[in-house]
Amino acid sequence: MWIGSGLGRIDGLTAGDPVTAEQIRALFACGLHPLAELRQQQLEGPDLTIRDFQEVTQLGAPFKISDGDVSPFRLEVAKHIGAINTAAGLPVGARLPAADRARVRTEVAREFFLAEHGREPMDARELAGQIAKNSRPQTQTVAGYDLTFSPVKSASALWAVAEPAVAAAIEQAHQAAVNDALTFIEKHALFTRTGPQGIRQVNVRGLLATAFTHRDSQAGDPDLHTHVAVANKVQTLDGRWLSIDPPRRPTTPPPSSTSATR
């Protein structure tokens, strides 16, 4: 679902709305308004220009995409589709039905997963992750940040075996903790930079993010946790869309184990 107080500046979306693949692709792959495709379709008039379409889709500067940089996965998918079309007596570039294209992507993704990990995917989630990783455009910028919120293992264990009312209460407490943590980040750790070479650190209007709650680990153990994908798009108080001022690594050596324990 969509979360973050930055959603107040995104027309058509509110916190709690479900996330779609098209919205994710627009924001995280291209750096555009999550509803870019819909907003373009809603434009009407005989004198529309390219600028009109850009104005309803852009959140500041779009992400830079490497021209001509096609991933090996996409090339292999294209080869498979071309072979299918040739066998059927069709042009190599003929468009396959959606179900057939999905089947080809799955077959190729399985081959890539096996080559990378030395084993077959354990489940559909691993396979889907491989497809997503190999399909994304090659950007020249940071699209976002992944935050993961996990309660202690005992909370997940109790949540997994408890009666429904108790399990629901645990999950609600977890979500409340996630919301509190994000609010703290928005108030105390979220900024952007402006001016020559980003000399000024300035406040912004909040996060623009999506939250995905998972209920088990990759090993299949109970593991209640939430992934929050934070878009690298924030709006300044004067209305400009810029990128997040990223966290800096500490410049001083970390404390010794003894002092850290104290």
C-alpha distance (Angstrom), angle and dihedral (degrees) to the residues before:
residue distance angle dihedral
M1 . . .
W2 3.80 . .
I3 3.80 116.4 .
G4 3.81 139.9 167.6
S5 3.77 134.4 80.8
G6 3.80 88.8 -104.0
L7 3.81 87.0 77.3
G8 3.79 87.1 78.6
R9 3.81 86.5 78.9
I10 3.82 95.1 48.7
D11 3.79 110.6 88.4
G12 3.79 112.9 -139.8
L13 3.81 98.8 22.1
T14 3.79 132.9 83.5
A15 3.78 133.7 -179.4
G16 3.81 110.6 -77.8
D17 3.81 95.9 29.9
P18 3.82 113.7 134.5
V19 3.80 117.5 -103.4
T20 3.81 120.6 -123.2
A21 3.80 130.2 -159.0
E22 3.81 91.1 -116.6
Q23 3.81 91.4 54.5
I24 3.81 92.3 48.7
R25 3.80 91.2 48.6
A26 3.81 93.1 50.5
L27 3.82 95.9 47.8
F28 3.80 105.5 32.9
A29 3.81 100.7 29.4
C30 3.80 99.3 38.4
G31 3.82 107.0 16.1
L32 3.81 92.3 -122.2
H33 3.80 134.6 131.9
P34 3.84 107.1 -69.6
L35 3.81 89.4 -122.7
A36 3.80 93.9 45.3
E37 3.80 95.5 127.8
L38 3.81 93.6 48.0
R39 3.80 93.3 45.5
Q40 3.79 91.0 52.7
Q41 3.79 91.4 49.7
Q42 3.81 90.3 53.0
L43 3.81 94.0 57.0
E44 3.79 113.2 107.6
G45 3.77 135.8 -178.0
P46 3.81 140.1 86.0
D47 3.80 96.7 -107.2
L48 3.79 101.2 53.3
T49 3.79 115.5 147.5
I50 3.79 134.3 -163.3
R51 3.79 87.4 -102.6
D52 3.82 90.3 58.8
F53 3.79 90.7 56.0
Q54 3.80 91.9 46.1
E55 3.78 94.0 51.4
V56 3.82 93.9 57.7
T57 3.79 94.7 47.2
Q58 3.79 108.9 37.6
L59 3.80 128.3 94.0
G60 3.76 97.4 -171.5
A61 3.80 115.6 -59.4
P62 3.83 115.4 -1.6
F63 3.79 117.1 -123.1
K64 3.79 114.4 -88.9
I65 3.79 112.9 -112.2
S66 3.79 120.6 -157.0
D67 3.80 106.8 -112.7
G68 3.77 114.6 -126.7
D69 3.79 93.9 1.5
V70 3.80 102.4 132.6
S71 3.80 116.6 176.4
P72 3.83 120.0 -120.0
F73 3.82 88.3 -118.7
R74 3.80 93.3 58.6
L75 3.80 91.0 45.3
E76 3.80 90.6 52.3
V77 3.81 91.3 48.6
A78 3.81 89.1 51.5
K79 3.82 90.5 50.7
H80 3.81 91.7 51.5
I81 3.80 91.9 48.6
G82 3.80 90.9 47.9
A83 3.80 90.8 52.1
I84 3.81 91.5 50.5
N85 3.80 91.5 49.9
T86 3.81 92.3 47.6
A87 3.80 91.5 51.0
A88 3.80 89.4 51.3
G89 3.80 92.7 48.9
L90 3.82 92.9 -110.7
P91 3.81 129.9 129.4
V92 3.81 112.0 -82.9
G93 3.81 91.6 -117.4
A94 3.82 96.1 47.7
R95 3.79 113.2 132.6
L96 3.79 115.5 -110.2
P97 3.82 122.6 -145.2
A98 3.81 113.5 -89.0
A99 3.81 93.4 -108.4
D100 3.82 91.6 53.4
R101 3.82 92.5 47.6
A102 3.81 89.7 50.9
R103 3.81 90.6 50.2
V104 3.81 91.3 51.6
R105 3.82 92.3 48.9
T106 3.81 89.6 50.4
E107 3.81 93.0 50.2
V108 3.80 93.1 48.1
A109 3.81 92.5 44.4
R110 3.81 89.6 53.2
E111 3.82 89.6 53.0
F112 3.81 91.7 49.2
F113 3.81 92.3 47.1
L114 3.81 91.6 51.0
A115 3.81 91.4 49.2
E116 3.80 92.4 48.2
H117 3.81 100.7 41.8
G118 3.79 103.9 23.1
R119 3.80 92.9 -124.7
E120 3.79 141.8 68.6
P121 3.85 118.7 -90.2
M122 3.81 111.2 -88.0
D123 3.77 94.4 -139.9
A124 3.79 145.9 -10.8
R125 3.80 91.7 -83.5
E126 3.81 92.9 60.6
L127 3.79 90.2 47.1
A128 3.81 92.3 48.5
G129 3.80 89.9 49.7
Q130 3.80 90.3 54.0
I131 3.81 91.1 50.9
A132 3.81 91.8 48.8
K133 3.82 93.2 47.6
N134 3.79 94.3 49.0
S135 3.81 96.0 41.5
R136 3.79 100.7 52.4
P137 3.83 118.1 106.1
Q138 3.78 118.0 -103.8
T139 3.80 102.2 -108.7
Q140 3.78 128.1 -169.5
T141 3.77 94.3 -145.9
V142 3.80 141.1 55.7
A143 3.80 107.5 -89.0
G144 3.80 96.4 -168.4
Y145 3.78 149.5 -50.2
D146 3.80 130.1 -91.0
L147 3.80 116.8 -137.4
T148 3.80 118.8 -174.3
F149 3.81 122.0 -160.7
S150 3.80 117.2 -165.2
P151 3.82 128.4 171.4
V152 3.79 118.9 -141.8
K153 3.81 114.4 -71.7
S154 3.81 92.6 -109.7
A155 3.82 89.8 60.8
S156 3.82 90.8 53.9
A157 3.80 91.3 47.0
L158 3.80 92.5 51.0
W159 3.81 91.3 44.6
A160 3.82 90.1 52.9
V161 3.82 96.6 52.8
A162 3.82 101.6 30.4
E163 3.79 125.4 105.3
P164 3.84 113.4 -93.4
A165 3.82 96.5 -96.8
V166 3.82 93.2 52.2
A167 3.82 92.5 43.1
A168 3.81 89.9 51.8
A169 3.81 91.0 50.4
I170 3.82 91.2 51.2
E171 3.79 91.6 49.7
Q172 3.81 91.3 48.2
A173 3.81 90.0 51.0
H174 3.79 89.7 50.5
Q175 3.80 92.1 51.1
A176 3.81 90.7 47.5
A177 3.81 89.5 52.9
V178 3.80 90.9 50.2
N179 3.81 90.6 50.9
D180 3.82 91.6 48.7
A181 3.81 91.5 50.3
L182 3.80 92.4 49.5
T183 3.81 91.0 48.2
F184 3.81 89.4 52.9
I185 3.82 90.6 50.4
E186 3.80 91.3 49.7
K187 3.80 92.6 50.7
H188 3.79 100.9 40.4
A189 3.81 111.8 17.4
L190 3.81 109.9 30.0
F191 3.81 117.8 95.2
T192 3.78 142.9 134.6
R193 3.79 131.8 -148.9
T194 3.80 131.4 -120.8
G195 3.77 138.0 175.5
P196 3.81 130.2 50.5
Q197 3.81 108.7 -16.6
G198 3.82 89.1 -9.8
I199 3.79 93.8 -68.4
R200 3.82 95.0 159.9
Q201 3.80 124.8 63.2
V202 3.82 109.1 -151.9
N203 3.80 137.7 -177.8
V204 3.80 122.9 -102.2
R205 3.80 136.9 -157.6
G206 3.80 98.6 -106.7
L207 3.77 145.6 -82.5
L208 3.78 126.6 -41.8
A209 3.78 103.7 -155.8
T210 3.81 149.2 141.5
A211 3.81 125.6 -133.6
F212 3.80 124.8 -149.9
T213 3.81 117.5 -173.5
H214 3.81 115.8 -153.1
R215 3.78 124.6 -166.8
D216 3.79 104.4 -161.5
S217 3.77 142.3 31.6
Q218 3.80 125.7 -111.5
A219 3.80 86.3 -97.0
G220 3.81 90.4 56.4
D221 3.82 96.3 -108.9
P222 3.82 120.3 139.6
D223 3.79 104.7 -88.9
L224 3.79 116.6 158.8
H225 3.81 107.1 -162.5
T226 3.79 140.6 141.3
H227 3.79 128.7 -136.2
V228 3.80 114.8 -152.9
A229 3.81 115.3 -163.8
V230 3.81 106.4 -158.8
A231 3.81 114.1 -158.8
N232 3.79 116.0 -131.9
K233 3.79 88.9 -123.8
V234 3.81 123.3 101.6
Q235 3.78 131.6 163.0
T236 3.78 122.2 -130.5
L237 3.79 120.6 -134.6
D238 3.81 88.8 -101.9
G239 3.82 92.3 55.0
R240 3.81 105.2 -99.4
W241 3.81 120.2 137.0
L242 3.81 111.1 -135.3
S243 3.80 138.4 152.9
I244 3.79 126.6 -85.0
D245 3.79 118.4 -92.1
P246 3.83 95.8 -116.7
P247 3.80 124.1 -130.3
R248 3.79 113.5 -91.4
R249 3.76 124.3 -133.8
P250 3.81 112.6 -117.4
T251 3.79 113.0 -95.6
T252 3.82 94.1 -152.7
P253 3.80 123.2 72.9
P254 3.82 114.5 -95.7
P255 3.80 116.0 -101.9
S256 3.78 119.1 -93.0
S257 3.79 118.3 -96.8
T258 3.82 90.0 -105.5
S259 3.78 96.1 54.7
A260 3.81 91.1 41.3
T261 3.79 90.1 55.2
R262 3.79 91.1 52.6
